[in-house]
Amino acid sequence: MKLRHSLAAIFTFLLLATFLTACKKEGGASGNEILIGEYASINGQNATFGRSSHNGTVLAIDEINTGGGILGKQIKLMSEDDNSKQEEATSAVQKLINHDKVVALLGEVASSRSRAGGQIAQQAKIPMISPASTNEEVTRIGDYIFRICFIDPFQGEALANFSMKTLHATRAAILLDTKQDYSIGLANSFRETMRKNGGAIVSEQAYSSGDKDFRAALTSIRASNPDVIFIPGYYSEVSLIVRQARELGITCPLVGGDGWDSSELTKGAEKEFNGTYFSNHFSTEDPDPAVQNFIKKYKAKYSNDPDAMSALGYDAANILADAIKRAGSTDAKKLRDAIAATKDFAGVTGSITINAERNALKPLTILQIVDGKYHFAQRISASGEPMTEFKPMSAPAPAK
Ligand code: PHE
């Protein structure tokens, strides 16, 4: 009996394996499914980045499938967790392309990991859309690599202008993460803009992702007496940096970029974060009905507010689906051309047009952190002009 059972099991397994291999040969679009790959940091150092973008992506794909799918097929999302590690981003993309035979890729949030995965996608000529990677180099990898967010030369310039014109700072210090392409690129454009406009960088200090003690760097910065400190890092370290800065008696404004966005950033240090600002792709306070409707749907599904990565993950998945529809095919070249032709797509992070460099030109939002909440303070147009007046909330001074 037992033998017969296991023989039957082996036979069924072989049948299934043959069937699956036959399906796979068709390039991820066989039967009634279209396979899309996603690589994200679901665990590790920047887990909220991956979880948020994944949740936004899943929300979009569920809606598309409920609405009948695309090209008469359902979308199947194949997700790989890269554990916030660059090497794992590479192997995740290799697996998705070579083993799962996905027709396109969504990912990553962090620029260094998008650069790692993007190399593989470009070599295989499989279109990739990064929802959130802002480092200039990401889309320079090649003609199959796209993004739907603004880039760091724009973000860094906007933050330097904000520091100088709005916060009236002329002496800035920079504390950057030399392990992240994102941080290096953002520091470069901030520094250049400050200097170009007559400001000075009075101190520049570095750390590495994963560091926990920033007191030595902050002590040198304090001695340089800056008007503002620019911290182009990720929330995991910024969360500690801000606490330690306040501990050391630093009370000047602290400014950062989109890498600050996380529900984890201010946890347990809500008061210490008063007097800080960061730029982002999205604000939950945006009265636009499209944004508010997205927030409602997201909250209903996940019981928490979306952040920028949730919104960008949602937009990236919808843009990819729209391109598949317009291409009328999942052929890689046709799909690539359709993504490149994306024009005036109404996303929840704004209107998205892919330009000749495969980037998106979009406005940016400056958020002010008040008692742990992110308040809309100002919107800056894609050409760097203020679109709204700067409206800070009168916040209590940062706690030490
Ligand atoms: N822009 C960051 C990067 O390129 C990632 C990021 C996007 C983080 C949006 C938070 C919000 O690495």
Residues whose N, C-alpha, C, O or C-beta is under 5 A from the ligand:
A	BS01	LIG	V109 A110 S111 A132 S133 T134 N135 Y182 D258 G259 D261 A308 M309
